């Protein structure tokens, strides 16, 4: 049973650029299909009330961007050279990815999958599995994990279908959780230099 809930895959974007159009569906008894789509990272920034004197040059230099209300600005965290540490980036998964899931006859087998950049820089899916309480495999050299798409789930011995297993996947909703708003989510990062 594929699902998302708070603290298990469901994320609200708030005022960040976070977005995800990638979906996960079950196809056949033991196959998950991760559908082509895109994942946009948040980057590292803080939301500030827009001040022309303070933020005008940052916006012109691509180190900040005005929000849709034009009264506020997203200021990207800067390194010691004054360059953005991590701006928002959209990563496109160009084709569907079939994740073939299997069980183990004796031990519980756990599975997960992440959106990743392979050694060539292409966006792909990195599925991983482990037996029992073994450690998860390390990320292969040259790979860069972008974000979890399918969270850890366990497949008991003798499993013939994933249908009854709770499989949590990433789901990004725009805006804020019910009952919260921008005043509750002012900062994406608190590490900006004073005055920005």
N, C-alpha and C positions, 0 to 999 in steps of 0.2 A: 504494500500500500504506500504509494508515493505521496508525501505530504511535506508541509512546512509549518512551523509555528514559532513564536518568539523563543529565542535561545536555541532553536533547532532549525536554522536555515532561513527563517523569515527576518528580513532586514528592512528597515525604513530608511530611505535616502536622506530624510531631513532636508537641509539646504545644500547638501553635497551633490556632486555630479553622479554619484553612484547609480548605476542602472544595470539591468540584466534582462536580455530577451532569450537566454538559453533555457530550454525546458528539458526535463527528463521524463521519459515515459517507459512503461514496461512493454516489451514486445516479445511475445512468446513467454514460456514459463520461467526461464532463467536468463533473460537478456534485458538489460537496460539500454535504451537509446538516448544519448545526449544530443539533442537537436541543435543544428547550426543556429548561431545567433551571436550576440555580442555581450561583452561584460565591460562596463566602464568603471574604472577605479576611482576612489575618492580623491586621491592625492593627499598631501598634507598642507592644511591651510587653516586660517581662522577667519571668521566673519566679523567685519568691523563696519561701523557707520561710516559712509563715504565722506571723505574730506578732500577737496581738490588739492589743497596744498600738500597733504600727506600722501595721498594715493594716486594723484593724477599721473605722475611720472612712472609709478609702478605699473599702472594699467597700460600706459604707452609702451613700456618695456616688456610686456607680457609676463610680469611677475605678480600680477593681480588681475581680477576681472570683476566687473560690476554685475550685481545680481539683477534679476528681472525687475525688481522694484526701483532700481537705480539709486536708492537711498543707501544701499549697503554694498560692500565690496568683499570678495573672497581674496585674501592675501596669501600667496603660496609661501610656505616655510622656506627660508633661505639658508644656504650653507655659508661658510666663512668667507667665500668669494662673492657673496651677494646673489647667487644663482638659486633658482627653485630646486629644492631637494627632490621633491616628487610631485609633479603635476598630475592631474587626472589624465588617464590614457584609456582609449577604447580599444579592446582586443576582440577581433572577430574570429569566431570558429566557423570556418568556411563550409564544412560538410558535417553531416551527422556522424556520430561516433557510436558504434555498437560495443557495449561492455558485456562480455560473456562472463557470467557469474557461475561459479561451481561450488559444491560443498566438499567436505572431506569426510570419509567414512567413519572417522573416530573422533576428531576434534572439531570444535566450532571454528569456522573460517570467517574472518572479518574482512570486509571490503570497504573501499572508499575511492573517490576519484576527484581530481582537481583539474582546473583549467591551467595550462602551463605553456611555457615557451620551450620548444625543444632546442637542441644545440645549434640548429640552423636559424633560430629566431622565429620559427613558424608556430602559430597558436594551435595547440592540440589538447588532448585529454590524457592525463597521466593516471591510469587506474592502478591501485595497489591492493594487495591482500596479505593476510598473515594468519598463521594457525595458532589457536589457543591464545595464550598470553605472550607469545613471542613479540619482540619489538616490531614496529612497522619498518619496512625497508627505508633506507635513506634515499633522498632524492638523487637520481642518477647525476653524475658529473655533467656539467654543461646545461642542465635543465633549470628553469626558473619557474617556481609555482606562483601563479597569479592569484588564485582564490579557489577554495573548496567548492565543488559543484554538488557532489554526493557525499554526505557525511557518513562516518563510520556506521556500518550495520553488520549484524551477525547472521550467519547462515548455519543453522544447526546441522549435524550429520543427518543424512537421509532426506534433506530438503529436495523437493521436486518442482516447487513453484515459489516464486518470490511474493506472490499475491498477499499472503497473510503477514508478511514481515514489514514492520514500520521502517520505511526508507525515507530519511529526511534529506531534502535538496534545497539549494539556495533559491530564494525568491526575494526579489527586491521590489518594494512598493514605494511609490513616490510619496513625498511629504513626511508627515510625522505620525507616530502611533496615536490612536484615539486619546484625546485629553491632553495632548502636549502640542507645543508649537515652537517657533523660533526662539522664544525667550528661554525655553528649557534646553536648547541645543545650540548655544552661542558659539562654541569653539569646536572646530574639528581637530585642533592641536593647540596646546598651550605653550608651545616652544618658540613662538615668534619673538623677535627682538622687541623690546619695549618701544612703544610709539607707533608701531605699524598698525 
